[in-house]
Amino acid sequence: MEKISLDKEMILNATEEVIRRFGPDKANITDVAKSLKVSHAAIYRYYNGKTALLNAVTERWLTHLHAPSNDTLKEVLNLVNYSKALLKLNIAVPLMSQKCLQII
């Protein structure tokens, strides 16, 4: 087999493709290794088994999934705090009623 520079990101990308093709139950380290044109032993240098590999893929999916929602939540909280500060200063907030702000 041809020697390539392998890293965890490449392995996780290949694992995602294998999971899409075969499903999580049938996907295995040998399939991941074949897609990368490396031996299965090369994958075991980074992950000690299928469970560890699937856990790493799942963790990456969850991290990517939650990153945008965390940013959105921070923006919403900033807007809420800003709106409350304006109300404390008795500055009129156009198009917002007192009832709307009480819900927040």
Rosetta blueprint (number, residue, H / E / L):
1 M L
2 E L
3 K L
4 I L
5 S L
6 L L
7 D L
8 K H
9 E H
10 M H
11 I H
12 L H
13 N H
14 A H
15 T H
16 E H
17 E H
18 V H
19 I H
20 R H
21 R H
22 F H
23 G L
24 P L
25 D L
26 K L
27 A L
28 N L
29 I H
30 T H
31 D H
32 V H
33 A H
34 K H
35 S H
36 L H
37 K L
38 V L
39 S L
40 H H
41 A H
42 A H
43 I H
44 Y H
45 R L
46 Y L
47 Y L
48 N L
49 G L
50 K H
51 T H
52 A H
53 L H
54 L H
55 N H
56 A H
57 V H
58 T H
59 E H
60 R H
61 W H
62 L H
63 T H
64 H H
65 L H
66 H H
67 A H
68 P H
69 S H
70 N H
71 D H
72 T H
73 L H
74 K H
75 E H
76 V H
77 L H
78 N H
79 L H
80 V H
81 N H
82 Y H
83 S H
84 K H
85 A H
86 L H
87 L H
88 K H
89 L L
90 N L
91 I L
92 A L
93 V L
94 P L
95 L L
96 M L
97 S L
98 Q H
99 K H
100 C H
101 L H
102 Q H
103 I H
104 I L
